[in-house]
Amino acid sequence: MKFSEFVGQVQHRLSLPDEGEALRATRATLSTLGERLQAGEAKDLAASLPMEIDRFLTTAESGQRFDFDEFADRVARRSHTDRPDAIYHAQQIVALVAETVAPGELDQVRGQLPDDYDTLFEFVEQEPPSA
């Protein structure tokens, strides 16, 4: 997926008025996620994303320990929105990332996060169990 398509999808899913706000929401979500993940996992996740977006995951200090409440607060501050909107935006952006990256990549991300992060993956479509 190309950069403009990714940002356009974010803008559409979040019903944002312009691409600038979509990019701000994307940056807030992915940079915060990049801070929480171990560096190797952030780099793996970033590899399948458009070049202009992948850096959001890899430029921050990775491997920080914070719970989902802190994640939501950081995203809200960075995106200049309230906490409920920040959570919804992050959920939709993570769902789009899940559609963009290789199958199983998001499972590895989830494996690094505690159970309180399950809310973040609410809109990620689950793969059907193999027969």
N, C-alpha and C positions, 0 to 999 in steps of 0.2 A: 504494500500500500504506500502511496506517495504522501508526502507531507501535507499538501493541500487537501487531499482526500481525507486524511486522518482528522485534520482540524475541522474540515467541513462536516464530518460525521459527528464530532464532538459538539459543534455548534448546533446541528440539527437535533441531536438527542437531548441536549440540555435546553433547547429553545432559547439560545442566547442571541442577542441582537447583532453581534459582529464576530469576526474571526479573532479579534484581539482578546475578547473575553474568553473565547474558547481556548485560545493558547494559554492564557493566564490560568484557567482551571486545569488544563493539562499539565502545565509546569508545576503548579502547586501540588497536584496529586502525585506525579511521578517523582519529583524531587524529594518529597516526604517519604514515599515508598522506598526510594533509593537510599535514604538515610537509615531506614529500618532494616533493610536486607544486608546480608553479607556482600562484600564487594564482588565476589565471583558470581553470585546469583544475580545481582543487579546488572552486571556486564552481560551475562547470558540472556537475560530478559531484553536488554537494550538492543542486542544484536539483530533482532527481527523487526525492530521499529524503524521508521524513517530517520535518516541521519540527523535531521534538525530536532528530533524529539528524543532520540536515544540518549543524548548528553544529559538530559534532565535526571536520568536515573544514575548516572555515573559521576557527576561532578561534585556531589555532596559527600560529606564524611559518612561512610557506610558503617553498618554494624552497630548502630546505636540501639539501646534498649528502651523502648517506650510502649505503653499500652495503646489500645485503639482510641481511647478518649484523647490522649495526647496527639495521636495521628490526626484525628478529626479537628482538633484545635489548631494544629499547625496548618492544615490545609485551609481552614477557614481564614486564618490570618493572611496567608499568602495569596489567597484568591479574593480577598476583600469581600467576603460574603458571610452570612450567618452559618452557624454550625449545621443545622439540618440541610441547608442547601449544599454545603461543602461535602457532607456525607453522601448525598444523592449524586452530586457531580463525580465524586471519587468512584462510587459504585458503577456509574455509567462508563467512565473512562477505563476502569479496570475490565469491564465487560468488553469494550472495544479492543483493548490490548489482548484479551483472551482470544478474540476472533482473528487477531493479526499474527500472533506468535505461533510457533510450532506446537502441535498437540502435546500435552503433557508438561509444557514449560510452566504454565501457571500452577500446576500441581506442585512443582518444585518450590515455587514462591510460597504457596500456601503452607508447605511443609516447614518453612522457616518461621512462620508466624504463629503466635499463640491463638487459642480458640476465640478470644475476644475479637479477633479480626474477621471472623466468619461473616459478619455484617458487610464487610467490604466486597465480598464475592457474591452478594445476593442476586445480582443480575447476570452472572456468568452461567451460561448454559452448561449443564452437566452432560458429559458424554454418556450415552447409554451403556450399561454393562455389557461386556462381550459375552457371547453365547458359548 
